[in-house]
Amino acid sequence: MLGITVLPEYFQVEGVEHVLDNCQDVARANAITTSPYVMRLSTAEEGQREPPIDAGAGEVRLLDRPLWGKRQLFVKTSPSFHANKKLYENTCYSPPLGDEYTDAEGEIVATALAAMKGRGLKTFFQVQAAIPPGYRVQFSGVLDKDEPLMPQGQRVENRVAANASLASQDILNYQIALMTDLFQQYPDVDGLRIDWPEYPPYKLDSVFLDFNNQVSHWCADEDEFTQIRDGLIEVYHWSHGKLSNEIVTKLTDLESLQEEFCNLGLHEVIGKWLSLKKRLVTNYIGRIRAAMDESGFKDKLLVPHAFPPPFHRISGIDYQAVGDFADHIAVKMYTMHWSMIARFYLDQLAHRNPTVDEAALVQMVYSLLDISDSTGPEKIEDVKYPGPLDPQLPTTIVQQRKFDQAQHEAGDTQIAALVHGYGPVDEFAQRFRLAYNASGHFAWVNRYCYLSDDKLRVLGEIIHDA
């Protein structure tokens, strides 16, 4: 499989048949993912930046394929459908409301899906897993009661992913209602790809989620919840002020980190916390799959996105357990995000541990996250989000290692490479070829907006030669 994520604005701007010709005839794709919304131009004051800004780090990103003549712009969206409100009666979250833009432009999504089916392409919707209204990334209406919390009880500020707590029944009920609504309204859709059905660890504080009170119901009792929370507070204080050069230089892999936690007497409580996260994530995805089956959609495919190893340990994705509910698991190989995450972590750790050697801290973070084939730079300021023409991290070895580990843990469930189209043509071609071959020729490319004509051509050549 080669799938490409094509968000609806490109059907609006380039035309359905032109986009599908590019994907199918040039790039040789046999699957397409889109989303149930339509877009229009807006202003910086009222709209959201396209492409997304990634908590400020992604300001350098530009679109390879312009929208309305622009490579960066501000937009507003409306759902492409009028929701069936009865489906949402058992959740406090309201469905997205259609408006005049829905009436004027919304039909293009159904038109595109019908055209895909006519061409024999597999069709998917991509929606957010736990961010009402869910039909578009970064648009969040999560209520305070459902915010995931750090062990100290506060929210994570300036998060990249505005996910809700996966322990919330209202969030789950909303997601099930949205899924049912979409399958009923768009029968041409073969399946659903859910983004961030986990706890995305983009920021260091996000690693310490989730201690929303609703999570306590997933513990043996209130005492266990308190024990895990108190232990994670201790881990937080240790990492935010008690690191030394001696500690940092010996933390070269997960085993050495586990040994340090054993020395601190925290290994058991961390194990309980990671197990708790896995239960939350696995239950959430499993309940969505069960609801699909119970609602008459057993034939529809469910594809969760997932962070790659070792990020998956702190995001909560258990590839083997989740595989019981998934057609395949799309593992993100977004290498430009890896340097962004490293920089977020480094800035925070350096600020809270000012006596630690900067170069040693960089090497520790690079090693623990396993994000580069080479050693990191000497200075934190040189760890940055790459520009559109900048090479990304060298990852030939580490990507293969991540694929191998993910597939080993997933067992019989197919791991798909989810490759980002952002970056220079030659560098993208190298990353895609590696991922496509490593995944047994089963890959998604995110997104069409970063696929210039040259990149589309390169995709087709790689698929032809595989």
C-alpha positions in Angstrom: 0.0 0.0 0.0 0.9 3.6 -0.7 -1.5 6.0 0.9 -1.5 9.8 0.7 -3.2 12.2 3.1 -5.0 14.8 1.0 -6.9 17.3 3.1 -10.1 18.8 1.5 -8.7 22.2 0.7 -6.8 20.8 -2.2 -9.9 19.3 -3.7 -11.4 22.8 -3.4 -8.3 24.6 -4.9 -6.9 22.1 -7.4 -10.0 20.2 -8.3 -10.8 16.6 -7.4 -9.7 14.9 -10.7 -6.4 16.8 -10.9 -5.5 15.8 -7.3 -6.4 12.2 -7.9 -4.5 12.1 -11.1 -1.4 13.3 -9.2 -1.8 10.8 -6.5 -2.8 7.8 -8.5 -1.2 8.2 -11.9 2.0 10.1 -10.9 2.7 8.9 -7.3 1.1 5.5 -7.8 -0.9 5.7 -4.6 -3.7 3.2 -4.0 -5.2 4.7 -0.9 -6.3 8.3 0.1 -7.1 9.8 3.4 -9.1 13.0 3.7 -11.1 14.8 6.4 -14.7 15.9 6.8 -14.4 19.7 6.5 -14.0 22.6 4.0 -11.7 25.5 4.3 -11.7 29.2 3.5 -9.2 32.1 3.8 -9.2 34.1 7.0 -7.1 36.6 8.9 -4.3 36.2 11.5 -6.7 37.5 14.1 -9.5 35.1 13.4 -8.0 32.1 11.7 -5.4 29.3 12.3 -2.1 29.2 10.5 -1.7 26.7 7.7 0.6 24.9 7.8 0.2 24.3 11.6 2.7 26.2 13.7 3.7 23.3 16.1 3.7 25.3 19.3 5.8 28.0 17.6 8.6 25.7 16.5 7.1 25.1 13.0 6.9 28.7 11.9 9.6 27.9 9.3 7.2 25.5 7.6 5.8 26.5 4.2 3.4 24.6 1.9 5.0 23.0 -1.2 1.6 23.2 -2.9 0.1 26.7 -2.6 -3.4 27.3 -1.4 -5.2 30.2 -3.0 -1.8 31.3 -4.3 -0.1 31.3 -0.8 2.5 29.1 0.8 1.5 30.2 4.3 -1.9 31.6 5.2 -4.6 31.8 7.9 -7.8 29.8 7.5 -11.1 28.9 9.0 -13.0 25.7 8.5 -16.5 24.4 8.6 -17.6 20.8 8.8 -18.5 19.3 5.4 -21.6 17.7 6.9 -24.6 18.6 9.0 -24.3 16.4 12.1 -27.0 14.0 13.3 -27.5 15.6 16.7 -29.4 12.6 18.2 -26.1 10.6 18.1 -24.5 13.0 20.5 -27.1 12.9 23.3 -25.0 10.8 25.7 -22.1 13.3 25.8 -21.7 16.9 27.0 -19.9 17.7 23.8 -21.9 19.2 20.9 -21.2 18.1 17.3 -19.7 20.5 14.8 -22.4 22.8 13.4 -22.7 23.1 9.7 -23.1 26.6 8.3 -23.4 28.5 5.0 -19.9 27.3 4.0 -21.0 23.7 4.7 -24.0 24.3 2.3 -21.8 26.0 -0.3 -18.7 23.8 -0.3 -19.3 20.7 1.8 -20.5 18.5 -1.0 -16.9 18.4 -2.4 -15.9 15.8 0.2 -18.6 13.3 -0.8 -17.7 14.0 -4.5 -14.1 13.3 -3.9 -14.8 10.1 -2.0 -17.1 8.9 -4.8 -14.4 9.7 -7.4 -11.8 7.7 -5.3 -14.1 4.7 -5.1 -14.7 4.9 -8.8 -10.9 4.7 -9.3 -10.5 1.7 -7.0 -8.7 3.6 -4.3 -9.1 2.7 -0.6 -10.7 5.7 1.2 -10.2 6.9 4.8 -11.1 9.8 7.0 -8.5 11.2 9.4 -10.0 12.7 12.6 -8.6 13.6 16.0 -8.9 10.8 18.5 -9.7 12.8 21.6 -10.1 16.5 20.7 -13.7 17.6 20.1 -14.9 18.6 17.6 -12.3 16.3 16.1 -12.6 16.9 12.4 -9.6 19.2 12.1 -6.2 19.2 13.9 -5.5 21.9 16.4 -9.2 23.0 16.8 -10.0 22.0 20.4 -13.1 22.4 22.5 -12.0 20.2 25.4 -13.7 21.3 28.7 -11.8 21.9 31.9 -13.1 18.8 33.6 -11.5 16.6 30.8 -8.1 18.3 30.6 -5.3 15.8 31.3 -3.3 16.9 34.3 0.2 16.7 35.6 0.8 14.9 38.9 1.0 18.3 40.6 -2.5 19.0 39.4 -2.0 21.6 36.8 -2.4 21.6 33.0 0.4 21.6 30.5 0.8 25.0 29.1 1.3 25.6 25.3 0.9 22.0 24.4 1.4 20.9 20.8 -1.5 18.3 21.0 -4.5 19.6 22.8 -5.8 16.1 23.7 -8.3 15.4 26.4 -7.9 12.8 29.2 -8.5 9.3 27.8 -10.3 8.5 31.0 -13.2 10.7 30.2 -16.4 8.9 29.3 -17.8 12.1 27.7 -14.8 12.3 25.4 -15.2 8.6 24.4 -18.9 8.9 23.8 -18.3 12.0 21.6 -15.7 10.1 19.6 -18.0 7.2 19.1 -20.9 9.5 18.1 -18.6 11.3 15.6 -17.4 8.0 14.1 -21.0 6.7 13.7 -22.1 10.0 12.2 -19.3 10.0 9.6 -19.9 6.4 8.6 -23.6 7.0 8.2 -23.2 10.1 6.2 -20.3 8.9 4.0 -20.8 5.3 3.1 -17.9 5.5 0.5 -15.4 5.7 3.4 -13.6 2.4 4.0 -12.1 3.3 7.3 -11.0 5.7 9.9 -7.5 6.9 10.8 -7.4 8.4 14.4 -4.7 10.8 15.2 -3.2 11.0 18.7 -5.1 8.2 20.4 -2.5 8.3 23.1 -0.7 11.0 25.2 1.6 12.8 22.7 4.9 13.6 24.4 5.9 16.7 22.4 6.6 18.8 25.5 8.5 17.5 28.6 5.6 18.3 30.9 3.3 16.3 28.6 5.3 13.2 29.4 4.0 13.3 33.0 0.3 13.0 32.0 -2.4 12.0 33.1 -3.6 12.7 36.6 -7.1 13.9 35.9 -9.2 12.5 38.8 -11.1 10.4 36.3 -7.9 8.3 35.9 -8.1 7.2 39.5 -10.9 4.8 38.5 -8.3 2.8 36.5 -6.2 2.1 39.6 -6.8 -0.6 42.1 -7.9 2.0 44.6 -7.3 5.6 45.6 -4.2 4.7 47.5 -2.5 3.3 44.3 -3.5 6.5 42.4 -1.9 8.6 45.1 1.2 6.4 45.2 1.7 6.8 41.4 1.0 10.5 41.6 3.5 11.1 44.4 6.1 9.0 42.7 5.8 11.0 39.5 6.1 14.3 41.4 9.4 13.0 42.8 10.5 12.0 39.3 9.6 15.5 38.1 11.6 17.2 40.9 14.6 14.9 40.2 14.6 15.8 36.5 14.0 19.5 37.2 16.8 20.4 39.5 18.7 17.4 40.6 20.5 16.3 37.5 24.3 16.4 37.6 27.0 15.9 35.0 27.7 12.5 36.5 24.1 11.4 36.1 23.7 12.9 32.6 26.8 11.3 31.1 25.8 7.8 32.3 22.3 8.0 30.9 23.0 6.6 27.4 20.0 4.3 26.9 16.7 3.2 28.5 18.5 0.5 30.5 20.8 3.0 32.2 17.7 5.2 32.9 15.9 2.3 34.5 19.0 1.5 36.6 19.0 5.1 37.9 15.3 4.9 38.8 16.1 1.7 40.7 18.8 3.5 42.6 16.2 6.2 43.5 13.6 3.7 44.6 11.2 4.8 41.9 11.4 1.9 39.4 8.2 0.2 40.7 6.0 3.3 40.7 7.2 4.2 37.2 6.3 0.8 36.0 2.8 1.2 37.5 2.4 4.5 35.8 3.4 3.3 32.4 1.1 0.3 32.8 -1.7 2.7 33.7 -1.1 4.7 30.5 -1.2 1.6 28.4 -4.5 0.5 29.9 -6.1 3.9 29.2 -4.9 4.0 25.6 -5.8 0.4 24.8 -9.2 0.7 26.4 -10.0 3.8 24.4 -9.1 2.3 21.1 -10.8 -0.9 21.9 -14.0 0.8 22.9 -14.0 2.7 19.6 -13.6 -0.6 17.7 -16.3 -2.3 19.7 -18.7 0.6 19.0 -17.9 0.4 15.3 -18.8 -3.3 15.3 -22.0 -2.8 17.4 -23.2 0.0 15.1 -23.1 -2.1 12.0 -19.6 -1.1 10.8 -17.7 -4.3 11.2 -16.4 -4.0 7.6 -14.9 -0.5 8.3 -11.2 -0.3 9.1 -9.7 1.3 12.1 -6.1 2.7 11.9 -4.6 4.3 15.0 -1.6 6.6 14.6 1.2 5.9 17.0 4.5 7.4 18.1 7.6 5.2 17.3 9.8 3.5 19.8 10.9 4.6 22.3 8.4 7.5 22.4 5.6 4.9 22.5 6.6 3.9 26.1 5.6 7.4 27.4 2.7 8.0 25.0 1.0 4.8 26.2 0.7 2.9 22.9 1.0 -0.8 23.3 1.4 -2.1 19.7 0.5 -5.7 20.6 -2.6 -4.9 22.6 -3.8 -2.2 20.2 -3.2 -4.5 17.3 -6.2 -6.6 18.4 -8.4 -3.7 17.3 -6.5 -2.3 14.3 -6.3 -3.1 10.6 -2.8 -1.7 10.8 -0.9 0.8 12.9 0.5 3.9 11.3 3.8 4.7 13.1 4.9 8.3 12.7 8.4 8.8 11.3 8.3 12.6 11.4 12.0 13.3 11.8 11.6 17.0 11.8 9.4 16.6 14.9 12.1 14.6 16.6 14.5 17.5 16.7 11.6 19.8 17.8 10.8 17.5 20.7 14.5 17.3 21.7 14.7 21.1 21.7 11.6 21.4 23.8 13.0 18.9 26.3 16.5 20.5 26.3 15.3 24.0 26.9 13.3 22.9 29.9 16.0 20.7 31.4 18.8 23.2 30.9 16.7 25.9 32.5 16.0 23.8 35.6 19.5 22.2 35.8 21.8 25.2 35.0 25.0 23.6 36.2 24.8 20.6 33.8 27.2 20.7 30.8 25.2 21.7 27.7 26.8 19.2 25.3 26.4 16.3 27.7 22.7 17.2 28.1 22.2 17.2 24.3 23.9 13.7 24.1 21.7 12.4 26.9 18.5 13.5 25.2 19.5 12.3 21.7 20.5 8.9 23.2 17.4 8.4 25.3 15.1 9.3 22.4 17.2 7.5 19.8 16.6 10.2 17.2 19.8 10.3 15.2 22.5 8.2 13.6 25.1 10.7 14.7 25.9 12.5 17.9 24.0 15.7 18.6 25.6 19.2 18.4 27.5 20.8 21.2 25.0 23.6 21.8 21.3 23.4 22.5 20.7 26.4 20.1 21.8 24.2 17.2 19.0 21.7 17.9 16.2 23.1 15.9 13.2 22.6 13.6 14.6 22.3 10.1 13.6 24.8 7.5 11.9 23.7 4.2 15.3 23.4 2.4 17.3 22.1 5.4 18.3 18.4 5.8 16.6 16.6 8.6 18.3 14.4 11.2 20.4 11.5 9.8 18.2 8.5 10.7 18.9 5.6 8.4 19.9 3.3 11.2 17.5 4.5 13.9 14.5 4.4 11.6 15.2 0.8 10.7 15.6 0.0 14.4 12.3 1.7 15.2 10.5 -0.2 12.5 11.9 -3.5 13.6 11.0 -3.0 17.2 7.5 -1.7 16.4 6.8 -4.7 14.1 8.2 -7.1 16.6 6.0 -5.8 19.3 2.9 -5.6 17.0 3.2 -9.3 16.1 0.8 -10.1 13.3 -0.6 -6.6 13.0 1.0 -4.7 10.1 3.0 -1.6 11.0 2.7 1.1 8.3 5.3 3.8 7.9 3.8 7.2 8.3 6.3 9.5 6.5 6.1 13.3 6.4 6.5 15.0 3.0 8.1 18.1 4.5 11.7 18.8 3.4 14.0 18.9 0.4 13.1 16.6 -2.5 16.3 14.4 -2.4 16.2 14.1 1.4 12.4 13.2 1.3 13.1 10.6 -1.3 15.8 9.0 0.8 13.5 8.9 3.9 10.6 7.6 2.0 12.6 4.8 0.3 14.0 3.7 3.6 10.6 3.7 5.3 8.8 2.0 2.4 11.3 -0.8 2.2 11.6 -1.2 6.0 7.8 -1.5 6.4 7.4 -4.2 3.8 6.0 -1.7 1.2 3.2 -0.4 3.4 3.3 3.3 3.9 1.4 6.6 4.3 2.7 10.0 3.3 1.5 13.0 5.2 0.5 15.3 3.5 -0.3 16.2 -0.1 0.4 19.9 0.7 4.2 19.1 1.0 4.3 17.0 -2.1 5.6 19.1 -4.9 5.4 17.8 -8.5 9.0 16.6 -8.1 8.1 14.7 -4.9 5.1 13.1 -6.5 7.3 12.0 -9.4 9.9 10.6 -7.0 7.2 8.6 -5.1 6.0 7.0 -8.4 9.6 6.0 -9.3 10.3 4.5 -5.9 7.0 2.5 -6.0 7.7 1.4 -9.6 11.2 0.2 -8.7 10.2 -1.6 -5.4 
